[in-house]
């Protein structure tokens, strides 16, 4: 059984996330998704609209996802690879060349999937803020 591992915040879930999860699942037999905890997001200077438990529940409902685990710190990835027997870490192409993921080649394969054009969580959040501003909210 080939196990694939990916990480993300998955705050504002959108079709780009679904595409990434589908393509990651196609690369193996079992997909494990590490999602940033609320505490880890705070360390990274991020704040999610949905809390960790809600994001976890949403990801568990996606048919491509076999298991969801908490991502609590940057340095946990080698331990996750060993603990879950991951053969590969898959990330979006925006992470290509990042030393945090390139260093994982010592433990497993690392592969970057192209991003879905025209969609991102940042874009959605920006557009929602613009809509609020226009509506006077």
C-alpha positions as CSV (number, residue, x, y, z in Angstrom):
1,X,0.0,0.0,0.0
2,X,1.4,3.4,-1.0
3,X,0.7,6.1,1.5
4,X,0.7,9.8,0.6
5,X,0.9,12.6,3.1
6,X,0.0,16.3,2.6
7,X,-0.3,19.3,4.8
8,X,-2.4,22.5,4.9
9,X,-4.6,24.8,6.8
10,X,-7.8,24.2,4.7
11,X,-9.5,27.2,6.2
12,X,-11.8,28.3,3.4
13,X,-12.3,25.0,1.6
14,X,-12.6,25.4,-2.2
15,X,-12.3,23.5,-5.4
16,X,-8.6,24.1,-5.5
17,X,-8.3,22.1,-2.3
18,X,-10.5,19.4,-3.6
19,X,-8.5,19.1,-6.8
20,X,-5.3,18.9,-4.8
21,X,-6.7,16.2,-2.5
22,X,-8.0,14.2,-5.5
23,X,-4.7,14.3,-7.3
24,X,-2.8,13.5,-4.1
25,X,-5.0,10.5,-3.6
26,X,-4.5,9.3,-7.2
27,X,-0.7,9.1,-6.4
28,X,-1.2,6.4,-3.8
29,X,-3.6,4.1,-2.0
30,X,-4.1,6.0,1.3
31,X,-4.1,9.8,1.8
32,X,-3.2,11.3,5.1
33,X,-3.9,15.0,5.6
34,X,-2.1,17.0,8.2
35,X,-4.0,20.2,9.1
36,X,-2.6,23.1,11.1
37,X,-4.0,23.3,14.6
38,X,-5.3,26.7,15.8
39,X,-2.2,27.0,18.0
40,X,0.2,26.3,15.0
41,X,-1.7,28.8,12.9
42,X,-1.1,31.5,15.6
43,X,2.6,30.7,15.5
44,X,2.5,31.2,11.7
45,X,0.6,34.5,12.1
46,X,-2.6,33.0,10.6
47,X,-6.1,33.0,11.9
48,X,-8.7,30.5,10.4
49,X,-12.3,31.3,10.1
50,X,-13.1,27.7,11.2
51,X,-11.5,26.1,14.2
52,X,-9.4,23.0,14.0
53,X,-12.1,20.5,14.9
54,X,-14.5,22.0,12.2
55,X,-11.8,21.9,9.5
56,X,-10.9,18.3,10.5
57,X,-14.6,17.3,10.3
58,X,-14.9,18.9,6.8
59,X,-11.8,17.1,5.6
60,X,-12.9,13.8,7.0
61,X,-16.1,14.1,4.9
62,X,-14.1,14.3,1.6
63,X,-14.0,10.9,-0.1
64,X,-10.3,11.2,-1.1
65,X,-9.1,11.7,2.5
66,X,-8.5,8.5,4.5
67,X,-7.1,10.1,7.7
68,X,-6.7,13.5,9.2
69,X,-3.9,14.3,11.7
70,X,-3.0,17.5,13.5
71,X,0.0,19.6,12.3
72,X,1.3,21.2,15.5
73,X,4.8,22.4,14.4
74,X,7.0,22.7,11.3
75,X,9.5,20.1,12.5
76,X,7.0,17.2,13.1
77,X,7.0,16.1,9.4
78,X,9.9,13.5,9.6
79,X,8.2,12.0,12.6
80,X,4.8,11.8,10.8
81,X,6.5,10.2,7.8
82,X,7.9,7.5,10.1
83,X,4.8,7.1,12.3
84,X,2.3,6.8,9.4
85,X,4.6,5.0,7.0
86,X,4.3,7.7,4.3
87,X,6.0,6.9,1.0
88,X,5.5,10.4,-0.3
89,X,4.7,14.0,0.7
90,X,2.7,15.9,-1.8
91,X,2.2,19.7,-1.7
92,X,0.9,22.4,-3.9
93,X,3.5,23.9,-6.4
94,X,3.6,27.1,-4.4
95,X,5.8,25.1,-1.9
96,X,8.2,23.9,-4.6
97,X,11.8,24.4,-3.6
98,X,10.9,25.3,0.0
99,X,13.6,24.0,2.3
100,X,11.1,22.6,4.8
101,X,9.8,20.2,2.2
102,X,12.9,19.6,0.2
103,X,14.6,18.4,3.5
104,X,11.9,15.6,3.6
105,X,13.5,13.9,0.5
106,X,15.8,12.2,3.1
107,X,12.8,10.3,4.4
108,X,10.5,9.8,1.4
109,X,9.6,11.1,-2.1
110,X,8.4,14.7,-2.3
111,X,6.1,15.8,-5.2
112,X,4.5,19.2,-6.0
113,X,1.2,19.4,-7.7
114,X,0.2,22.4,-9.9
115,X,-2.2,24.8,-8.2
116,X,-5.7,25.1,-9.6
117,X,-5.8,28.3,-11.6
118,X,-8.0,31.2,-10.5
119,X,-8.7,30.2,-6.9
120,X,-7.1,30.5,-3.5
121,X,-8.1,31.0,0.1
122,X,-6.4,34.4,0.1
123,X,-8.4,35.5,-3.0
124,X,-11.7,34.3,-1.6
125,X,-11.0,36.2,1.7
126,X,-10.1,39.3,-0.2
127,X,-13.2,39.2,-2.4
128,X,-15.4,38.6,0.7
129,X,-13.8,41.7,2.4
130,X,-14.5,43.8,-0.8
131,X,-18.1,42.6,-0.8
132,X,-18.5,43.6,2.8
133,X,-16.9,47.0,2.1
134,X,-19.3,47.6,-0.8
135,X,-22.2,46.6,1.2
136,X,-21.1,48.9,4.1
137,X,-20.8,46.0,6.5
